[in-house]
Every structure is written in structure tokens, then in C-alpha cells.
Amino acid sequence: MLLVGSGAREHALAWRIASSPLLTELHAAPGNPGIAAFGHCHPVRADDADGLLGLARTLAAGLVVIGPEAPLVAGVADELRRGGIAVFGPGADAARIEGSKGFAKDVMTAAGVPTAAVLPVASAPCVVKADGLAAGKGVFVCQTADQVDAGVRAAAALGGPIVIEELLEGPEVSLFALCDGQRAVPLAAAQDYKRAEDDDNGPNTGGMGACSPAPALDDPAGLVEQIHQPVLDELARRGTPFVGCLFAGLMLTADGPRVLEFNARFGDPETQAIIPRFEGDLLEVLAATARGNAAEMSIRLRPDAAVTVVLTGPDYPSRSDYSGAAIAGVEAAEARGALVFHGGTAMRGDRLVTNGGRILSVTATGPSLAEARALAYEAVADIQFEGIRFRNDIAAAVTSIGAR
């Protein structure tokens, strides 16, 4: 099997897939030092469709799982499927549900799925969004006129159109479903912490931590039927069936759930909190989904809770290229029972060093969120690198994480 990507999400998937009795060999492109503990890493970029097709054929890969959003939106899955390779991940047309906010709004309207209203002008309070991909950094919550001006400038600087939405309030949750083109099968829910600083201050990021389950959500399966399935039906009606993980970012408002966004893949860092709770054979489930048989699979989750804390470089999210700082303490954190997933790391000789923005994701599980959180932060304290930053309040108040 070939896993495409190099982040902590892919490391979490590799960690679980490696335990499958169906696995013969695990390969990753390009992978990272954490993934290398479970399989072979190949220097092929995640967006290099021709290179990935050639590698998959050389390896006789029975399945390719694509982790990041950019290669999905660029059509890498289409190229692999045309080459006769089984793929977990949507084609470019279906991945537009993440790649274009305007397209997603059109699909949700046609499907009758509740979402934030689009506003004709940018006026506080509102949310300003870049229409295209922005690695989680293209959303600007604006409470004042000055924030609106700054948000519009920042979104426009990312290139492409912008979308103005009403500002919704309530707990925010991430809800995942595995989709085989026809049926959406509930996987799990998590709560994500997007702001860079404690108490939900600072700019939006790709995610500073997560916890699962999401206490604010009491009926994940019912919401998948209400939210994911109509969107899946609408995409199929348009001739662009969605195969892969469909991830809805929801705001649980006083008037009911509203969709903030859809993503066309496993979330990061939510995956790092969800996968440790997954019971069973993940490879079997992903392969069945790719074959169109997701509805036949039984998804089981451990009753334990999981908390993930993301460790970043000093200037994240404004910079995601923090490289060369030596990392220490990973083994000590793992000795406590925590899982340490590599997101932005590299090897220099025999030394593990930083190589990105979100460097590591530290995950711990426990009988309750409070116990999982305590262990996660004990493990975080074991890890050191120059400039290390993290939020101190992940899962501290899981039912109230503000508005977006």
C-alpha cells in the first residue's frame, strides 16, 4: 500500500495501518521520519501525479491513500485511477467541495444542507474567507470594521475570490464520514482548536490541537445522515461521486447545526485524536471504501477519549519553514504512553530536527478527556526544541471554543 503525504495526519494513518493483517508492505511518498519506522519512504512529492503513478505501478500497490488536500484538488486521484490504481480520495471535481468555498455553497444549497448565509458586502460582524485552499489560514473572523478591512486584504492576498459569510456562534465540531460514492458511513467527531494562542486568541492556523469525542455532539450518525449524505447525493447527481473521507466543520448554533466548511480528506490534527480511538482494521476499511463497499463495513471506536496537542515553530502560522532545530524528548514522551506523530521533522545524520510549521502532534488517551489531557501535557513537557510553542488550553473547556 502507498500512503501519500508527509504530515502528522499521515503518520497517524501509517501507525494504525501498520497493524493490519492484510498489509504486506507500507510505502509512503514522501513520508517523514515517523512514518519511516513503519515502512519505506520515497522522495516523490505528494502533488507529482506522474511520479506517484510510476511509483504505485513499480510497487504493485493494491491501494493508494492520499492524505493532503492539495493533490486531491489538483487531480492526483484522477490520474492514478486512469492508470488502473485503486485510490482512497476523491477526484478533482468532487474535491472542489474543499477547493472552492463558492462551489461548496452551491452544492449545499442544492442539497438543502444548512450553512452560514453569504453576505452581499463585508460588514462587521462577519467572516471573510479565501475561496480556495489556504492550509487552514484563509478564514478571518471580523468583529469590527478595522478587522473587516484587514481580513479582506489578507484573504485577497492569498489570490482568487473571497466569500463573506454571517458570523455564527456556538461550539464548533469536526464530523468525519467515509464515503464510497453512494453512502456516507459515520467515522467519528472531534473538536479542533484553530486559533494560535490560548483562549482562542491570535490568527487562525491549520490546527493547534484536538480532542475526541466531541462532547457537544450527541448524535454523530444522525448528523451524517442530515449533512453528509445529501451532499454525497448531490455530487453523485452531478456525475462527480465522492470517494474518500468527507469532513464537515460544523457550528452547533442555537438554531441547529450549520456547516462552516467541507473538507475532502482526513483532518489534521483531528485525525491524530480520532485514529487512536479506532478499533479494527483501518486498511480493510479504507480499501472497502475505495472499492465502493463502505456501507458493508462496521466502524468501531474505543470508549476512551483522546487529546492531541500540536507543537509548532516560533513564528507559526506566519511562517511554516522552521528548520534545523534539534528535537529532544520524543522517546521520553512515548515512554509515558503518549503517541508522538511527526508533522514537520527531518533527519540530519542521526539527529531529529524541525522541518516545518507544525512540528509534532502529541496524543494521549484515557478513560476521560480530563485524564487524556493530563497525560498529553505531561508528555508535551518531555519534548524540547528551540522556539517551541503550543497552546496550554487544549480540551480545557471542550464545550465552548468560541465563534468562527
N, C-alpha and C positions, 0 to 999 in steps of 0.2 A: 504494500500500500504506500501511496505517496501523499504526504501532507505538505500543503503549500502555505508558506508564511514563516515568520521569524520572531513572533512576539510571545508574550506570556500566555495568551489565549491558545496558541498552537502548542506551547509546552504543556499546558493542562490537558489538551486533547491527546497529545502523544503519550503522556503519563497514563491516562486511562486506556487508550487503545492498546498500549504495550501489554496489558494483562489479558487480552483476548486470546482464547484458544484457537481462533481462526487465523490469527496473524502468523505469517511466515517470516516476513521481513518488513521493517518500518523504515521508510526513507522520507527525507524532508528536503524542501528547496525553498529558501536557502537554509532554513533551520537556525539554531543557535546553540550555545554550549550546553544548555539544559536539555534540549531535545537530543543532542548527540549522545547522551547517556542511554538512550533507548533505541537508537538507530543510526543510520548513515545520513549525513548532511551533504548536500550537493550545491556547488556555487552557481545556482540558477536563480535569477530574480523571480519574484512572485508575479511580475507583470510580463514575463517573457513567454508568450504563448507558444512560439515555435520551440524554444528551448525546453519547456515543460512537456510538450508533446513528444519530442525526441527522447527525453529522459524517461517518460512513462512507458514508451514503447521499448526502450532498452531494458528497463526493469521488468517488463511484462506486468505492470501494475494492474491489479484487479480493480482498484478503486483509487480515485484522486479526491481528496478533501481539500477544498480551498477555504482558507481562514479569513484573509483580509477582504475588505470591501472593494478596494481599487481594482484588483484584477477581475473581480466579478463584473463590475460596471464596465470595464474595458472589453469584456467578452472572452476572457480566457476559457471559461467553461464551454462556450460555444465551440471554440477551436478544438478543444480536447474531445468533445462529443463528436464533432465531424470526423475526428481521427479514430473513432471507434472506442474511446475510453469512457468507462463509467465514471460519473462525476457527482459528488455531493456539493451542490452550489448552483444557483440559478444562472441562466444565460443573461446576456446584456439587457435584453428587452424587459425581462422580469426584474432584474436588479435595478432598473430605473426607479423602483419603489423607494430605494435609498438614494440613488444618484441624482434625483431631481425632486425637490420639495413640491414644485408645481405639478409634476406628473402624479406624485403620491396624493395630492389633494384631489386631483381629477378622479383617480381611481376610488378614493374613499367616498367621494360624493356619489359616484355611480353605484357604489356598493352599499350606500346607506350607512356608513360607519361614522359614528360621532367623532368630531375632531375640532380643533380650535378654529374659530372663524378667521378668514382672511380679511384684513382691513384695507380700505382703499388708499389711506395715507398713513404715514408714520407719525403717530401722535401718542405721547405718554398717557397712560401706561400701555406698553405693547411689547412684543417680542420681534426682534429683527433677525432673520435667518438668511444665510447664503443658500442659494438654491441647490448648489452642487455639493460634492464631498469636501469636507474640511477637517477630517480627523477629529471630530467632536468639538472643534473650536470655532464653529461658524454660527453659534447661537448667542444672541445678545439680549439680555433682559433689561428693559428700559423703563425706569420709574419716573424719570424727569426728562425735560426737553434736552438738556445737555447730554444725557445718556443716549437719547434717541439719535442726536447728531453724531455722537461718537460711534454708536452701533451701526448706523447706516454707512459711515465712512469705512469702518473696519470690515463690514460684510462686502461692500463694493470692492475693497482692495483685494479680496480673495478671487475676484473675477466672476463674471456671469451675473445673472439676475439675482434679485433679492426678493424675499417674501416677508410681508408684515402680517403678524397674527395678534389676536387678542391675548392678553396675559391671563393665564389660568392659575388657580391656586388649589393646593391640596397635596397629599402625599404623591410622590412620583415613583412608579414601579416599572420594571422591565419584565415583559412576559414573552417567553420563548415557545415556539411550536415547530415541530419537524413536519415538513410539507413534501408530499410526493407528487405534486401537481394537481391532485384532486382533493386530498384530505389533509387537514391540519390536526396534528396529534399533540396535545399539551406536553411540554417538557418540564418547565419549572419557571418560577418567578424569582426575581432578585430586586434589591434596592441598590441603586447606583448613586455615587456621590461625585458630582461633576465639578463643583467649584474647587479652586485650587487651595483655598485656605479654610481653616476651622470656621464653624458656624455658617457655612455656605457663603463665605465672602470670597472676593477675588474673581478672576476670569474663569469662564468655562474651560474645561480640559477634556481630554479623552477619557477621563475617569480616574479618580483618586482612591477608589475603594468600592466595595460592595458587600452586601450580606444576603444570605438566602436561608430560609424562605423570607418573603416579604410580608411582615405581619399585617400590613394594611390591606392585603388582598386575601379574601376568604374563599373565593370561588374561581381559581385559575381556569379550570376546564370550561366553566360557563362563559368566561370572558373570551377564551379562544374561539368558542362557537359563535359568539357575538361579534368579535373583532377580526380575527384572523381568517376564519372560514369565508366570510363574504368577500374579502379582498382576494383570497385564493381563487374563489369562483369567478370574480371579475377578471383577474389576469388570465385565467383559462379561457373565458369567453372571448377575450381579445386575441387568443391564439398564442399567448406567451405564458405557458404554465410555469409555476414557480416550484422548483425542486431544491430543497435545502432547508436552512433554518430561517424562519421569518420571525423577527424580533420587533415587538411593538413597545415603544416607550409611551406609557400611559400616565395621565394625571387623573387621580381619583377626586373629582370635584364634588361639591355639594349637590350638583345636578346629575351626577353619574360619571362614569369613566369617559375620558376624551383622549384621542390619540394625539400625541405630540409629534411622533415621527415613526416611520418604519425603517428597520434596517434589514439588509438582505443576507445576514450572516450571524454567527455567534457573536455575542457582545464581549467587549474587553473593557473593564475587568470582571463583568458578571460571570463569564464562563469559569473563571478561576474560583468562584464561590459555588457555582452550580455543579460542576463536574465532580468534585469530591463527594457530593451527595448522591451521585448517580449510582444505581445498582444494576448489575447485569453487564452484558457485552456491548460496549459502545460501538465497536466496529461492526457488529452484526446489525445494529440499529441503523447506523449511517449507510451501510450497504443496502439494506432493505429499502430505505428512503430513496436512495439513488435509483433503485430498480422499479420504483413505483408501488412499493408494498408497505408503506409506513403504517397504514391502518391496521395491519396484521401484527404489529409489534406492541409489546407491553412495556411501558415506561414505568420504572420503579425508582423511587427516591428514598434514601435513608431518612429516618425521622430527625437525625442530628441537624443542627444549624451550622452554618459556615460563615466566616468573616474574612474578608480579604482587604489588606492594607497595601497600597501601592507606594513604593519608594521611588522618588524622582530625582533628577538632577537639579541643581540650584536655581536655574533660570526657566524651568518648565512652568507653563506651556509656551512662553515666548520663544524658547529655543529647545529643540529636540535632538541636539547633536553633542551632548556632553560625553566626551570620550577620554579614556586613558586613566581614570582614577581607579586605583586598586580597591577591590571589594573584599572584605573580610567578614567572617562570622556566619556564612551560609550554613556550614556544617553544624555549628552550634545551634542555630535556629531549627534545623531539621532534626537534630538530636532531641529537641523538646517535643517533637511530634508534629511540628508545623510543616507545611509544604511551601517550598520557595520556587516560584515559577519565574524563569528568566524572560525579561521583556526587551531590554536594551543592554546586552552584555556581549563581550568578546573575550577571546583568549589571546594574551600576549606572552608567548612562551608557555610557561606553566602557571601564569597569573591570570585570574579572572578580573576583568576591568569593565568600567562603564562604557556603553556604546549606544547612546540614545537619549530619550527624554524620560520615559517611564522605565526605570531600570529593572526593578524586581516587583513581583506581587507575592506577598506573604499571606498564606491562607492557613487558618486553623479551624477545626471542627470541634463541636462539643454538644452536650445534651441540650443546651440553651444558647441563645445568642450572646448572653452575658458571659457564659463560660468560654465560648469560642472567641469572643472579643478579647477577653483577658489573656488567653494563650497567644492569640495573634500578636498583641502588643508586647508580650514578653519575648516572643521570637524576633520582632522588629528591633528590640533593644540589643539583640545579639549582633546585628549587622551594622557594619560601618563602611562608609566611603566618604571621601571629602565632598562637602556640599550637599549631603543627603538631606532630603526634605520629604515630609509626609504629613498627612492630617492626623490629628490626635483624637478625632471625634467620630471615626467611622463606627456606625452601629450604636452610637451612644444614645441617640434618640430616634429610633428606627421608624416611628410613626409620623414624624414631622421633619421633612427635609426642605421645606420652603417651596417657593413658586418658580416656575420656569415658563 
